[in-house]
Amino acid sequence: LSSCCLGATAGPYGVSILVRFRYRAWRMAFGRDRVGFILVAAALSSSLQAADARIIAAPVLDLNGILRTDQALPPGAIAAIEIPQPGHRAGFVSEVFAPLSEEGQSETPNASNPLQKVLHVGGAQNKTQAEIAQVRLNAYGDGRALLGSFIFSAGGAALIAAAFTILRRRNPGVYSRDGAGSPNASRGWLSLVWGTSPDEEVHAAGLDAWSLLEFHRLHCRILLSIGPPICLILCPSHFLATHGDWLSRFDIAGLPDKSKMFWVHAALVWFVVIAVSLCVIATHRAFLHRRFFWLRTIPAPQATTVLVENIPYALRSDVALRDYFSGRDGLFMRQSRVVESAYVVRKTQVLRAQWERLQELYKSWTLERSRAGDGDDRARQSQEALAEAVRQQQQLVIAERAKVERMVAERSPDIFAASGFVTFSSVLWQRLALKEDFRADKTEFIVSAPPDPNDVVYENLMADAVGSKTSEWLGWLCLLGLFIFWSPIVVFISSWTTMSTVEEYVPLARATLHFVSNIVPFLPSLVEGVLATAALKLFLAFLPSILFSIIRSWFHVKSGAFAQVKLSRWYYSFLMIFVLLVTTLGRSIVVTVVALAQDPTGIIDLLAAWLPRTSHYYFNYMIMGWLTLTWELIRPANLFRHWSLVTFYKCSPKDAKNLSEPEDAASYGMGARMGLASLMSAITLVFCTCSPLMLPFAWVYFSIGRVSYGYLLVHAESRKPDLGGVFWVEAMHRMFFTLALFVVLMTGVLVAHFGTFWNGPAAASLLALPAVYYCWTRANSYEWRTLPLEEMMKAGTSGDGPQSMLVPSAVDDAAGAIAESGSSDSSKSPVFRYRQPECEPDMLAI
């Protein structure tokens, strides 16, 4: 078990709290580095919220969760914590964490009670994190809001699907990969999706795209296996045993205490754990076969190349790096032709900026050329001016490139960076290099597998070790700021997405709603159901772009695909904390963390107290997801760009297709999509027995996602850089973390309703936790990062493995053929070797 330190400041006096927190379950889901950061960020975020409290003494939480102060409070502070009664576990939740009331508002503290102490300051102005996110408790009348959301989302998804069918036929350049309409354009898009096999998905979109599609298919299979038994057993039992609103009668909260149905729930916990684990492990084994095939068929030079970082100064040149391996005094001096080539990254910041400027000017010239061809005199004059600007910029690039090559020939230490690529003659030498430590100082000569040559971020490889660490710390600070300012941003957005605000500032909307409600009585409930999650979804819509910008700007990722992996991890972490677990945060995240650190079993009470009571909100959240998934089919940004290029710039369909692609990498990349899918998976499994109505809603969601992404990734969007299924492994670990969270939640619910632990259904439920751990370790025991030697030798004897891969000489010939073909867009040409694009000769035809 690992530990981490939490440093926090309470108020302006900077009172420090150090907490050792065991976090293996968190590490399983979020990773080692993110756990400590999340705790520190949460502490600083809540410190700002509690700054007005002016806590002078250092607060200490005892084992019962009671906040004490050793000195008097300043005038004006309001105390708001009651000491729980002895032996009453609910005090841990209801007093320390300042919960919501049944109406979704904060409870007013009893000022006459002298035992109430600090944490509530400013009365109603101090909102909980759940109130900020507009997460409401289950209440009477939620059924009408749910019905409104269902009608709105289902109807909207149907209309969007119909619009997409029409747009696909009229705009093949937007909704097909070739830009001119494929032979399959006449087929219905649904039949096209269902007619595509998994092997065709991998071939067309890559193993990462298959991972996202298989993740949705996996949940459809899981829900079809666990959904019917759970719904057939629990829905009638819950409905007949409870009273009140029809929607609330399907939840577990209405069951009478000590009911025998809780034993059925304990058995269903085991059923869910076993069924989900078996499905996940079976899918993981199928993934391993595809992963091994992907590793066997990696093309050259990626299959025989290693990325070397922190190269010592004496070896920072192409010749020195090559001789280090296969020179007269090299590591493999007795072997001939061990290294085919070596390339040390150049520090080409000036050349890079000039080259990017050249690409922008050339793109502008291409657009003006299309307009000039339509007889526009002004466009013709602009084209001539841009052509001259391109020629001048090209001369600057050529001059700067010559300067760089001259410094390389002189082996100037100012031109070489600390990273480089070494291409070996066979995969066996590459495997040997990846497994060895080359220096006694492990911070030098760090060897790793290289990314796709087309996806390398050379700007990040130019930085030295000190610069990389400094930039990474700044990136952590940016993420910390995002944690801190999350609440004010959502509060501002939420203030404009309520019915009262809309009616107050838009009189026409108020009159219209009043008039239409007389005709359609459920319209106010429909609008309220839509607005309930609008603020949170609006902020979360921009969250991937913010995170991706921080990752690309400050974290020195090696490639765009690695940036997507980091985005997936951080996006999932934010979604889990501020969407699913937001009701457990209370008013102060730091108090929650400190209390749980001193009494880890309090997490059971905390989850059981609030998550089941907010299930109706997550019903709406899941249903609204139907609309967002279908909306992605429209590709509005690409459609608008393509339409503008064809209409205003008179571009040809091919040029319009090239200039309007790709889609936004932050919002529509693998990272954001897999992070969101993992959140929906967590919501589904957490509420599967507490509120079994979640299961059919989730099945519809994952079915729509399978169809939408099945068309976009395979038939419409450009192929993305492939890491060979890394996203599947990340998603698998998150599913086991969700199962552990589900077991803990159900244990707390059973304890609360049955009144006992050791001789009740709660103990039977908690025993499923070791089963989750065993299944996770079993799935994690399979090697997937590298190709096992046995598999590689089998591939070599069969003729489809490393023995038949391209050698660098053939790669250079292929690159020369591309150069002789006279391609007019160098940025679209495939890269066959590891070399910075600005250092390659330009092939721009003016």
Residue pairs with C-beta under 8 A, 6 or more apart in sequence:
1 22
1 24
2 22
2 23
2 24
2 27
2 32
3 20
3 21
3 22
3 23
4 20
4 21
4 23
4 35
4 36
4 39
5 18
5 19
5 20
5 36
6 17
6 18
6 19
6 21
6 36
6 39
6 40
6 43
6 590
6 593
6 594
6 597
7 16
7 17
7 18
7 40
7 43
8 16
8 17
8 40
8 43
8 44
8 46
8 47
8 590
9 15
9 16
9 43
9 44
9 47
10 17
10 47
10 50
10 53
10 55
10 58
10 59
10 590
11 47
11 50
11 51
11 53
11 54
11 55
11 56
12 51
12 54
13 55
13 56
15 55
15 57
15 58
15 59
16 58
17 43
17 58
17 59
17 590
17 594
19 39
19 593
19 594
19 597
20 597
21 39
21 593
21 596
21 597
22 600
23 35
25 737
25 740
26 35
26 38
27 35
28 733
28 736
28 737
28 740
28 776
29 572
29 576
29 733
29 734
29 737
29 738
30 38
30 569
30 572
30 573
30 576
31 569
34 569
34 570
34 573
37 476
37 479
37 480
38 483
38 573
38 577
39 593
40 480
41 479
41 480
41 483
41 484
42 483
42 577
42 589
42 590
42 593
43 589
43 590
43 593
44 480
44 483
44 484
45 483
45 484
45 486
45 487
45 589
46 587
46 588
46 589
46 590
46 591
47 590
48 484
49 126
49 487
49 587
49 588
50 119
50 121
50 588
50 590
52 121
52 122
53 77
53 118
53 119
53 121
54 73
54 74
54 77
55 69
55 73
55 118
56 69
56 71
56 73
56 74
57 69
57 70
57 71
58 70
59 67
59 68
59 69
59 118
60 67
60 68
61 67
61 96
61 591
61 594
61 595
61 598
62 68
62 598
63 598
63 599
64 83
64 84
64 91
64 92
64 599
65 84
65 91
65 92
65 95
65 96
65 595
65 598
65 599
65 602
66 81
66 83
66 84
66 95
66 96
67 81
67 96
67 117
67 118
67 119
67 591
68 117
69 117
69 118
73 79
73 118
77 118
77 121
78 109
78 111
78 118
78 120
78 121
78 122
78 123
79 109
79 111
79 116
79 117
79 118
79 120
80 98
80 109
80 116
80 117
80 118
80 119
80 120
81 95
81 96
81 98
81 109
81 116
81 117
81 118
81 119
81 120
82 91
82 95
82 110
82 113
82 115
82 116
83 91
83 95
83 115
84 90
84 91
84 92
84 94
84 95
85 91
89 605
90 605
90 609
92 595
92 599
92 602
92 605
92 606
93 99
93 602
93 605
93 606
93 609
93 610
94 609
96 586
96 591
96 592
96 595
97 584
97 585
97 586
97 587
97 591
97 592
97 595
97 606
98 106
98 107
98 119
98 120
98 128
98 586
98 587
98 588
99 107
99 128
99 586
99 609
99 610
100 106
100 107
100 128
100 130
100 131
100 137
100 583
100 610
101 107
101 137
102 137
102 139
103 137
103 139
104 131
104 136
104 137
104 139
105 124
105 131
106 120
106 124
106 126
106 127
106 128
106 131
106 587
108 123
109 116
109 120
110 116
119 587
119 588
119 591
120 126
120 587
126 587
127 491
127 587
128 585
128 586
128 587
129 487
129 578
129 582
129 583
129 585
129 586
129 587
129 589
130 582
130 583
130 585
130 610
130 614
132 487
132 490
132 491
132 494
133 490
133 494
133 535
133 536
133 578
133 579
133 582
134 494
134 497
134 532
134 533
134 535
134 536
135 582
135 583
135 614
135 617
136 532
136 614
136 616
136 617
137 613
137 614
138 247
138 248
138 251
138 253
138 613
138 614
138 615
138 616
138 617
139 245
139 616
140 244
140 245
140 248
141 245
141 525
142 245
142 247
142 248
142 616
143 245
143 246
143 247
144 522
144 525
145 525
145 526
145 528
145 529
145 532
145 616
145 620
146 247
146 529
146 616
146 619
146 620
146 623
147 522
147 525
147 526
148 522
148 523
148 525
148 526
148 527
148 528
148 529
148 530
149 526
149 529
149 530
149 619
149 620
149 623
149 624
150 623
151 526
152 526
152 529
152 530
152 627
153 623
153 624
153 626
153 627
154 623
154 626
156 627
156 630
157 626
157 627
157 629
157 630
157 704
160 627
160 630
160 631
160 633
160 634
161 630
161 633
163 634
164 175
164 189
164 630
164 633
164 634
165 188
165 189
167 174
167 175
167 634
167 639
168 175
168 185
168 189
169 185
171 639
171 642
171 643
172 179
172 180
172 181
172 182
172 185
173 179
173 180
173 181
173 642
173 646
173 653
173 656
173 657
173 660
174 635
174 638
174 639
174 642
174 657
174 660
174 716
175 635
175 715
175 716
176 182
176 185
176 715
176 716
177 715
177 716
177 717
177 718
179 653
179 654
179 656
179 657
179 658
180 653
180 654
180 657
182 715
184 192
184 715
187 195
189 711
189 715
190 707
192 711
192 715
193 707
193 710
193 711
193 714
193 715
196 204
196 710
196 714
196 715
198 210
198 213
198 214
200 714
201 209
201 210
201 213
201 710
201 713
201 714
202 209
202 210
202 290
202 294
204 714
204 715
204 719
205 713
205 714
205 719
205 720
206 719
206 720
206 721
206 722
207 290
207 291
207 294
207 722
207 723
207 724
207 725
207 728
208 561
208 670
208 720
208 722
208 723
208 724
208 725
208 726
208 727
208 728
209 670
209 709
209 713
209 714
209 720
209 722
210 290
210 725
211 287
211 674
211 725
211 727
211 728
211 731
212 670
212 673
212 674
212 677
212 709
212 713
212 727
213 706
213 709
213 710
213 713
214 283
214 287
214 728
215 674
215 677
215 681
215 728
215 731
216 677
216 702
216 703
216 705
216 706
216 709
217 702
217 706
218 279
218 280
218 283
219 681
219 684
219 698
219 699
219 702
220 699
220 702
220 703
220 706
221 279
222 275
222 276
222 279
223 684
223 695
223 698
223 699
223 702
224 699
225 275
225 279
226 271
226 272
226 275
226 276
226 688
226 695
227 695
227 696
227 699
229 268
229 271
230 268
230 271
230 272
230 688
230 689
230 692
230 695
231 692
231 693
231 695
231 696
233 264
233 268
234 250
234 252
234 264
234 265
234 268
234 689
234 692
235 250
235 692
235 693
237 261
237 264
238 249
238 250
238 251
238 252
238 254
238 255
238 261
238 692
239 249
239 250
241 254
241 255
241 256
241 259
241 261
242 248
242 249
242 251
242 254
242 255
243 249
243 254
244 254
247 616
247 693
248 254
248 616
250 691
250 692
250 693
251 612
251 615
251 690
251 691
252 265
252 612
252 689
252 690
252 691
252 749
252 753
253 612
253 613
253 690
255 261
255 262
255 753
257 753
257 754
257 755
258 753
258 754
258 755
259 753
262 750
262 753
262 754
262 760
262 761
263 761
263 764
265 689
265 746
265 749
265 750
265 761
265 765
266 746
266 750
266 761
266 762
266 764
266 765
267 764
268 689
269 689
269 742
269 743
269 746
269 764
269 765
269 768
270 764
270 765
270 768
270 771
272 685
272 688
272 689
272 739
272 742
273 739
273 742
273 743
273 768
273 771
273 772
273 775
274 771
276 685
276 735
276 739
277 736
277 739
277 771
277 772
277 775
280 732
280 735
280 736
280 775
280 779
281 775
281 778
281 779
284 728
284 732
284 779
284 782
285 782
287 725
287 728
287 784
288 782
288 784
290 725
291 724
291 725
291 784
292 787
292 788
292 791
294 722
294 724
294 725
295 724
295 786
295 787
295 791
296 787
296 791
296 792
296 795
296 800
296 801
296 802
297 800
299 805
299 806
300 805
300 806
300 807
300 808
300 810
300 811
301 340
301 423
301 453
301 806
301 808
301 811
301 832
301 833
301 834
302 450
302 451
302 452
302 453
303 427
303 430
303 802
303 805
304 340
304 423
304 424
304 425
304 426
304 427
304 429
304 430
304 802
304 805
305 421
305 422
305 423
305 424
305 430
305 450
305 834
306 421
306 422
306 424
306 430
306 433
306 434
306 447
306 448
306 449
306 450
307 419
307 420
307 421
307 447
307 448
307 449
307 450
307 451
307 558
308 321
308 419
308 420
308 421
308 422
308 445
308 446
308 447
309 418
309 419
309 446
309 447
309 448
309 461
310 418
310 419
310 443
310 444
310 445
310 446
310 465
311 321
311 344
311 418
311 419
311 420
311 444
311 445
312 439
312 444
312 445
313 413
314 320
315 321
315 324
316 344
316 413
316 416
316 417
316 418
316 420
317 344
317 408
317 411
317 416
318 341
318 342
318 343
318 344
318 408
318 420
319 342
319 411
320 411
321 342
321 344
321 420
321 422
322 339
322 341
322 342
322 422
323 329
323 330
324 330
324 331
325 331
325 332
325 338
325 339
325 342
325 422
325 433
326 332
326 333
326 335
326 336
326 337
326 338
326 339
327 333
330 338
331 438
332 338
332 339
332 429
337 425
338 424
338 425
338 429
339 422
339 423
339 424
339 425
339 429
340 423
340 424
340 425
340 807
340 808
340 809
341 422
341 423
341 808
341 833
342 420
342 421
342 422
342 423
343 420
343 421
343 833
343 834
343 835
344 416
344 417
344 419
344 420
345 416
345 417
345 419
345 420
345 458
345 461
345 462
345 836
346 404
346 408
346 415
346 416
346 417
346 462
346 836
346 839
347 414
347 415
347 416
347 417
347 462
348 404
348 458
348 462
348 836
348 838
348 839
349 459
349 462
350 400
351 397
351 400
351 401
351 404
351 838
351 839
352 458
352 459
352 836
352 838
354 393
354 396
354 397
354 400
354 838
355 397
355 837
355 838
356 838
357 393
358 390
358 393
358 394
358 397
358 842
358 844
359 827
361 386
361 389
361 390
361 393
362 390
362 844
362 846
363 659
364 386
365 383
365 386
365 387
365 389
365 390
365 846
366 655
366 659
367 645
367 649
367 651
367 659
368 379
368 382
368 383
368 386
368 649
369 383
370 645
370 649
370 650
370 651
370 652
370 655
371 379
371 382
371 383
371 648
371 649
371 650
372 379
372 380
372 382
372 383
373 650
374 650
387 846
390 844
390 846
391 846
394 842
394 844
397 838
397 842
398 842
401 838
401 839
404 415
404 839
405 839
407 414
407 415
408 415
408 416
417 461
417 462
417 463
417 464
418 464
418 465
419 461
419 462
421 450
421 834
422 433
423 808
423 833
423 834
424 430
424 433
425 807
426 802
426 803
427 792
427 801
427 802
427 805
428 802
431 786
431 792
433 447
434 447
434 448
434 449
434 786
436 447
438 444
438 445
438 447
439 445
443 465
450 456
450 558
450 834
451 558
451 559
451 561
451 562
451 721
451 723
452 559
452 561
452 721
452 722
453 831
453 832
453 833
453 834
454 721
454 830
454 831
455 559
455 560
455 561
455 721
456 558
456 559
456 834
457 552
457 557
457 558
457 559
457 560
457 563
458 836
458 837
460 468
460 556
460 557
460 558
461 556
461 558
463 471
463 556
468 556
471 554
471 555
471 556
472 554
472 555
472 556
474 554
475 550
475 551
475 553
475 554
475 555
478 550
478 553
478 554
479 547
479 550
479 570
482 546
482 547
482 550
486 539
486 578
489 539
490 535
490 536
490 539
493 535
493 538
493 539
494 535
495 501
496 535
497 531
497 534
497 535
497 538
498 531
499 524
499 527
499 528
499 531
502 509
502 510
502 531
503 509
503 510
503 513
504 510
513 523
513 524
513 527
516 523
517 523
517 524
529 620
530 624
532 617
532 620
533 617
533 620
533 621
533 624
536 579
537 624
537 628
540 575
540 579
541 667
543 571
543 574
544 567
544 571
544 666
544 667
544 669
544 671
544 672
544 675
545 664
545 666
545 667
547 567
547 570
547 571
547 574
547 666
548 563
548 567
548 665
548 666
548 669
548 671
548 672
549 666
551 557
551 563
551 566
551 567
551 570
552 563
555 563
555 566
557 563
557 566
559 721
560 665
560 721
561 670
561 720
561 721
561 722
561 723
562 723
563 671
564 665
564 669
564 670
564 671
564 727
565 671
565 723
565 726
565 727
565 730
566 671
567 666
567 669
567 671
567 672
567 675
568 670
568 671
568 672
568 674
568 675
568 678
568 727
568 730
569 675
569 730
571 671
571 672
571 675
571 676
572 674
572 675
572 678
572 679
572 734
575 675
575 676
575 678
575 679
576 679
576 682
577 585
579 621
579 679
580 618
580 679
580 682
580 683
580 686
583 610
583 611
583 613
583 614
584 592
584 606
584 607
584 610
584 611
585 592
586 592
592 606
595 602
596 602
596 603
596 606
603 744
604 744
604 747
604 748
604 751
605 748
605 751
605 752
606 748
607 741
607 744
607 745
607 748
608 745
608 747
608 748
608 749
608 751
608 752
609 748
609 752
611 686
611 687
611 690
611 745
612 687
612 690
612 691
612 745
612 749
615 687
615 690
615 691
615 694
616 691
618 683
618 687
618 694
619 691
619 693
619 694
619 697
621 683
622 680
622 683
622 684
622 694
622 697
622 698
622 701
623 697
625 680
625 701
626 700
626 701
626 704
629 701
629 704
629 705
629 708
630 704
630 708
632 668
632 708
632 709
632 712
633 708
633 711
633 712
635 663
635 712
635 716
637 663
637 664
638 660
638 661
638 663
641 659
641 660
642 656
642 657
642 660
645 651
645 655
645 656
645 659
645 660
646 653
646 656
651 659
658 825
658 828
661 717
661 718
662 717
662 718
662 720
663 717
666 672
668 717
669 720
670 720
670 727
673 709
674 727
674 730
674 731
677 705
677 731
678 730
678 731
678 734
678 735
680 698
680 701
680 702
681 731
681 734
681 735
681 738
682 734
682 738
682 741
683 694
683 698
684 694
684 695
684 698
685 735
685 738
685 739
685 742
686 738
686 741
686 742
686 745
687 694
688 694
688 695
688 742
689 746
690 745
690 746
690 749
725 784
729 784
732 779
733 776
733 780
736 772
736 775
736 776
736 779
739 772
740 769
740 772
740 773
743 765
743 766
743 768
743 769
743 772
744 766
744 769
746 765
747 762
747 765
747 766
748 762
750 760
750 761
750 762
750 765
751 757
751 760
751 762
754 760
754 761
754 762
756 762
757 763
787 795
792 801
792 802
794 801
795 801
795 802
796 802
796 803
806 814
808 833
811 832
811 833
812 832
812 833
814 832
815 832
815 833
818 829
818 830
818 832
819 841
819 843
822 843
822 845
823 829
823 843
824 843
824 844
824 845
826 837
826 840
826 842
826 843
826 844
827 837
829 843
831 837
